[in-house]
């Protein structure tokens, strides 16, 4: 490996690794009947959480506008991943709640990510992968704990 790599090469490698994992995840999700799943859906379902979220809350959690959150919510509803329910605290508001299908997609995603991590461990070696993860944790902590859930908003 060359010692004289330009500075921009590291973020490209990190993004490439991330993209490879996410692309492989979606290939597997399609095999399990979740071909309509998009990367933003996983972030949004995590942001909605088990207790649900309003569109405004979803937008804040993802770091996107209320309009972008509403568009994401429509995609989640069309895929059967969320359903709208009346907000018990505000009769004018609705809350997005994860459906059983949404929970299934998250569970499958977790399973597939474990399989993809195992493949990396097989390719790189378990100790090397663990050291890489430890090093990345140190680097992320050094950024003030970069927020990962608002990645969709950051990528705008």
ABEGO torsion letter per residue (X at the ends): XBAABBAAAAAAAAAAAAAAAAAAAAAAAAAAGAAABBAAAAAAAAAAEAAEBBAAAAAAAAGBBAAAAAAAAAAAAAAGABBBBBBAABAABBBBBBBAAAAAAAAAAAAAAAAAAAAAAAAAEAAAAAAAAAAAAAAAAAAGGBBAAAAAAAAX
